[in-house]
Amino acid sequence: MNKTWLELKNIDVFINERKIINSINLELKLGEHTVVLGPNGSGKSTLINVITRNIHPIFKDNSSLKLFGLSSINIFNLRKNIGYVSKDIDDRIHFKEKVSEVIISGLIGSIGLRGMYKPSKNEINEAYRIMTELDLLEVSREKYVNLSDGQKRRVLIGRAIINNPRILIFDEPTASLDIKSSYDFINLIRKISTSEVTILCITNTLDNIIPETQNVILLKNGLILNQGSPKDVLTSKNLSDLYDTDINVFKSDGFWRSTPVS
């Protein structure tokens, strides 16, 4: 039986006195790729910030939060166990940072190095191994800001996986990417999904749900509406209720798609 890596019990989250997450109960298993699907403003990003400990929930009677079976976790251990890929990180990278520096910065949980850290020879070698795997070797000395959006997203994966994390979180993985870059990036996620890393993907579109997904959570207004296998959860009725519009959901070449009901 797969071990539980995330356990949320009766969790509430408030931001500026507004309840964003409402009494959520959730367990996620190692080795089980999960997608959290919901419209903008449903609480998806807040949920990620709870997991990465950037936001702390309100604890009440019978509430708890555990990561890898622990109620408290050292922030450095958290960074080693959970990698994170988000467009928000892209926006925070200094214009002078080079590709190799951005990737190596994942070792210390910073966004770029900027002279704060001198990597060892082994760490540099590991960064170059990752850049080779991600087809980034030719741009390793380039400034990050000069890359295409597709290349930047691969750099962020490199930064996220340099610690060999157990969990890899994608927050709207194809945001701002063109069609080709989106296809390439989804294929890269599919390749990663066959490794020992467990994937958690946060998205507002069916296009980001890879066929290897085993668990889908529908989130709306801070509440979990449905959870289960893609086959059981990704129905026309469930998605219509989720987005408050009539949607026809179907599967094509292993991927889930939707069209509006005319």
Residue pairs with C-beta under 8 A, 6 or more apart in sequence:
2 29
2 30
2 31
2 32
3 29
3 30
3 69
4 27
4 28
4 29
4 30
4 66
4 69
5 28
5 29
5 30
5 67
5 68
5 166
5 167
5 198
6 26
6 27
6 28
6 51
6 66
6 67
7 26
7 27
7 64
7 65
7 66
7 67
7 69
8 24
8 25
8 26
8 27
8 50
8 57
8 64
8 65
9 25
9 62
9 63
9 64
9 65
10 23
10 24
10 25
10 60
10 61
10 62
10 63
10 64
11 21
11 23
11 24
11 25
11 26
11 50
11 57
11 63
11 65
12 19
12 21
12 22
12 23
12 24
12 57
12 58
12 60
12 63
13 19
13 20
13 21
13 43
13 46
13 50
13 55
13 57
13 58
13 222
14 20
14 58
15 46
15 55
19 222
20 43
20 46
20 222
21 43
21 46
21 47
21 50
21 57
21 222
22 221
22 222
22 223
23 223
24 47
24 222
24 223
24 224
25 224
26 217
26 224
26 227
28 34
28 198
28 200
28 215
29 198
29 215
30 166
30 198
31 198
32 198
32 214
32 215
33 193
33 198
33 199
33 200
33 201
33 210
33 212
33 213
33 214
33 215
34 199
34 200
34 201
34 213
34 214
34 215
34 216
34 217
35 200
35 201
35 202
35 203
35 208
35 209
35 213
35 215
35 216
35 217
35 230
36 44
36 47
36 200
36 201
36 202
36 203
36 217
36 219
37 203
37 204
37 206
37 209
37 216
37 217
37 218
37 219
37 242
38 44
38 204
38 218
38 219
38 220
38 242
39 204
39 220
39 242
39 243
40 204
42 204
42 219
42 220
42 221
42 222
43 219
43 221
43 222
44 171
44 202
44 203
44 204
44 219
45 171
45 202
46 55
46 222
47 202
47 219
48 84
48 169
48 171
48 202
49 55
50 56
50 57
50 65
51 67
51 82
51 169
51 200
52 78
52 82
52 84
52 169
53 73
53 75
53 78
57 63
57 65
59 65
64 71
65 71
67 73
67 78
67 81
68 81
68 166
75 109
76 109
79 106
79 108
79 109
79 163
80 163
80 164
80 165
81 165
81 166
81 167
82 165
82 166
82 167
82 168
82 169
83 106
83 159
83 160
83 161
83 163
83 165
83 167
83 168
83 169
83 197
84 160
84 168
84 169
84 171
85 153
85 156
85 157
85 160
85 168
85 169
85 170
85 171
85 173
86 156
86 169
86 170
86 171
86 172
87 171
87 172
87 175
87 176
88 171
89 111
89 156
89 159
90 152
90 153
90 156
92 111
93 102
93 111
93 112
93 144
93 145
94 111
94 112
94 114
95 143
95 144
95 145
96 114
96 143
97 105
97 112
97 113
97 114
97 143
97 144
97 145
98 140
98 141
98 142
98 143
98 144
99 131
99 136
99 139
99 140
99 141
99 142
99 143
99 144
99 147
99 155
100 124
100 127
100 128
100 131
100 140
100 141
101 112
101 113
101 114
102 111
102 112
102 144
102 155
102 156
102 158
102 159
103 127
103 130
103 131
103 155
103 158
103 159
103 162
104 113
104 117
104 119
104 123
104 124
104 127
104 162
105 111
105 112
105 113
105 117
105 159
106 158
106 159
106 160
106 161
106 162
106 163
107 117
107 119
107 123
107 162
107 163
108 116
108 117
110 116
110 117
112 144
113 119
119 127
126 162
127 158
127 162
128 137
128 140
130 136
130 158
130 161
130 162
131 137
131 140
131 158
134 154
134 155
134 157
134 158
134 188
135 154
136 151
136 154
136 155
136 158
139 147
139 151
144 152
144 155
147 155
148 181
149 176
149 177
149 178
149 181
150 177
150 178
150 180
150 181
150 184
150 185
153 173
153 177
153 181
153 185
154 185
154 188
157 188
157 192
160 168
161 168
161 192
161 197
165 197
166 196
166 197
166 198
167 197
167 198
167 199
167 200
168 192
168 197
168 198
168 199
168 200
169 199
169 200
169 201
169 202
170 189
170 199
170 200
170 201
170 202
170 203
170 208
171 202
172 202
172 203
172 204
172 208
173 185
173 186
173 189
173 201
173 203
173 208
174 181
174 182
174 185
174 186
174 205
174 207
174 208
177 185
182 207
186 207
186 208
186 210
189 199
189 201
189 210
190 210
190 211
190 212
192 199
193 199
193 210
193 212
194 212
199 210
199 212
201 208
201 209
201 210
201 213
203 209
206 234
206 239
206 249
206 255
206 256
206 257
206 258
207 255
207 257
209 216
209 230
209 234
209 255
209 256
210 255
211 254
211 255
213 230
214 229
214 230
215 227
215 228
215 229
216 226
216 227
216 228
216 229
216 230
216 233
216 234
217 224
217 226
217 227
217 233
218 224
218 225
218 226
218 227
218 233
218 238
218 239
218 242
219 225
220 242
225 238
225 241
225 242
226 233
226 238
227 233
230 256
234 249
234 256
235 249
236 247
236 248
236 249
236 261
239 247
239 249
239 258
240 246
240 247
240 261
245 260
246 260
246 261
247 258
247 259
247 260
247 261
248 258
248 259
248 260
248 261
249 256
249 257
249 258
250 256
250 257
250 258
250 259
251 257
